[in-house]
């Protein structure tokens, strides 16, 4: 079975990972201890933003933070000493923090500004883990490619399942983003079920890079898919508001960030399509070109219909245009995985 070898192209990333783990350890232990001390008094929301009204006590999030801090300390020492499985220990520490963030978002159904600190740490940690010094991966290249297929299927299933939980929601005339809008009854469920998607796409990007280390175009496409996975982690922090709120002038910086994130994501997808198409032969090149055209067409149709959301006007086809736009990319991910398999 071929395995993926993550070579140390950038040795300074190990130093970055050590810094991330050190800050994560100190901040988690300090915040957790303060939360535990605050039990029984007032209940402030610290960085993770969980524990005030959702859990009715600060002892649970406080203990969670202390546990994350302890794991981060162990991972820091493992990476510093280059112990065996130090990469796995670091991934566990970063993954625990990411899981805690997603859990807090799912429980509250909203995002606290203090979470940005932790999200920044998670993003830096994932970035550093992807470029650490030579370590033989514990998973096969095909397993990583399979993560892309699983991510695509998971997204479609989540879309169908969550939309079915909102009475009155119309997939043809409403966007996917409205399922996770501030105030939407499905926001918490959507954030919880979509949490693994980003990690699966990041794993898939590693499989793409590992499939042809000497192919610069394919390598660049894998790096773009890695960036796509990282950006996917930011969606819970950039929710839109419901139509009625937007029409009443209730838009905030979150809505602007939502639109900006969507535009950047679309651009990254197009670039990844182009580079992978150029790297993998004529047939796949034409297929990637057709997919890119579909993305442009249906992305434009969605963009043109978007003002109707802010004005709370009927948008009879916007959900169809957006879902086709997303579906053609998800199917391309599956085809790419099969092509590299």
Secondary structure as the mmCIF struct_conf table of DSSP 4:
data_model
#
loop_
_struct_conf.conf_type_id
_struct_conf.id
_struct_conf.beg_label_comp_id
_struct_conf.beg_label_asym_id
_struct_conf.beg_label_seq_id
_struct_conf.end_label_comp_id
_struct_conf.end_label_asym_id
_struct_conf.end_label_seq_id
STRN STRN1 UNK A 3 UNK A 6
BEND BEND1 UNK A 9 UNK A 9
TURN_TY1_P TURN_TY1_P1 UNK A 11 UNK A 11
HELX_RH_AL_P HELX_RH_AL_P1 UNK A 12 UNK A 38
TURN_TY1_P TURN_TY1_P2 UNK A 39 UNK A 40
BEND BEND2 UNK A 41 UNK A 41
TURN_TY1_P TURN_TY1_P3 UNK A 47 UNK A 48
BEND BEND3 UNK A 51 UNK A 56
BEND BEND4 UNK A 58 UNK A 58
HELX_RH_AL_P HELX_RH_AL_P2 UNK A 59 UNK A 80
TURN_TY1_P TURN_TY1_P4 UNK A 81 UNK A 82
TURN_TY1_P TURN_TY1_P5 UNK A 84 UNK A 85
HELX_RH_AL_P HELX_RH_AL_P3 UNK A 86 UNK A 108
BEND BEND5 UNK A 109 UNK A 110
TURN_TY1_P TURN_TY1_P6 UNK A 113 UNK A 114
HELX_RH_AL_P HELX_RH_AL_P4 UNK A 115 UNK A 129
TURN_TY1_P TURN_TY1_P7 UNK A 130 UNK A 131
HELX_LH_PP_P HELX_LH_PP_P1 UNK A 132 UNK A 132
BEND BEND6 UNK A 133 UNK A 133
HELX_LH_PP_P HELX_LH_PP_P2 UNK A 134 UNK A 134
STRN STRN2 UNK A 135 UNK A 140
HELX_RH_AL_P HELX_RH_AL_P5 UNK A 141 UNK A 163
TURN_TY1_P TURN_TY1_P8 UNK A 164 UNK A 165
BEND BEND7 UNK A 166 UNK A 166
TURN_TY1_P TURN_TY1_P9 UNK A 167 UNK A 168
TURN_TY1_P TURN_TY1_P10 UNK A 171 UNK A 173
BEND BEND8 UNK A 174 UNK A 174
HELX_RH_3T_P HELX_RH_3T_P1 UNK A 176 UNK A 180
BEND BEND9 UNK A 181 UNK A 181
STRN STRN3 UNK A 182 UNK A 182
TURN_TY1_P TURN_TY1_P11 UNK A 183 UNK A 183
TURN_TY1_P TURN_TY1_P12 UNK A 185 UNK A 186
HELX_RH_AL_P HELX_RH_AL_P6 UNK A 187 UNK A 211
TURN_TY1_P TURN_TY1_P13 UNK A 213 UNK A 214
HELX_RH_AL_P HELX_RH_AL_P7 UNK A 216 UNK A 232
TURN_TY1_P TURN_TY1_P14 UNK A 233 UNK A 234
HELX_RH_3T_P HELX_RH_3T_P2 UNK A 235 UNK A 237
BEND BEND10 UNK A 238 UNK A 238
HELX_LH_PP_P HELX_LH_PP_P3 UNK A 239 UNK A 240
STRN STRN4 UNK A 241 UNK A 241
HELX_LH_PP_P HELX_LH_PP_P4 UNK A 242 UNK A 242
HELX_RH_AL_P HELX_RH_AL_P8 UNK A 243 UNK A 247
TURN_TY1_P TURN_TY1_P15 UNK A 248 UNK A 249
HELX_RH_AL_P HELX_RH_AL_P9 UNK A 253 UNK A 279
BEND BEND11 UNK A 280 UNK A 280
HELX_RH_AL_P HELX_RH_AL_P10 UNK A 281 UNK A 310
TURN_TY1_P TURN_TY1_P16 UNK A 311 UNK A 312
TURN_TY1_P TURN_TY1_P17 UNK A 316 UNK A 317
HELX_RH_AL_P HELX_RH_AL_P11 UNK A 318 UNK A 340
#
